[in-house]
Amino acid sequence: IQKHLQRVYATLGVALTISALGCLSDLYYSIAGVLTYLTGFGCLMGLTLTSNTPSNLNKRYAMLAGFSFCQGAALGKLVDLAVLVDPSIVLTAFLGTAAVFLSFTLAALLSARRSFLFLGGWLASAVTGLFVLRLSSWLLGAGTLAFQAELYVGLLMFALYVLVDTQLIVEKAGAGYMDPIRAALDLLVDLLAIFARVLVILLNKQAKRERRTRRDDRERR
């Protein structure tokens, strides 16, 4: 199991590096769009449907790389906005995401086995609830409160998914099913979702701080 976890996190590290390259590519060349979305979705579906066999190993690694690159490119516009506002926000979001991921990973590995797997059903319901909330906000024009709820609940939800996914990886490995590519894919989705939400939260706080500063300047004048 330890060797399997080493392969999982090594694969995850490479996938994150490719996502960073995708993000940088969008920052410099604005490649994100319908094509990258479709390519990423196609890689995800292909990776899900392709069986885990030695003959498919290179193909599955290539699809994981394609998905990682496209997901990174999809974050390019958000990262570009953060760089324009304050470049330090990106570093803070990265460190915050790393801290959340490390904390919840250690909690999953050091806790009793299967102790967090019961959260899977609750999280599936939470995903459905967030989807309904987002759909209603599009259709009914829900305000800031719905956006904030989706933002913070989504952050907590994906942090808990790190717990569940990590324990699932351990349990599957203990049962003899070892697929480091699929395991890295699950953790990559969690990480990128956490990073995006932490970045948006920091941007919102920076915007509030600037509005407060401008208001104080007007009052002093």
Disulfide bonds with the S-S distance in Angstrom:
none
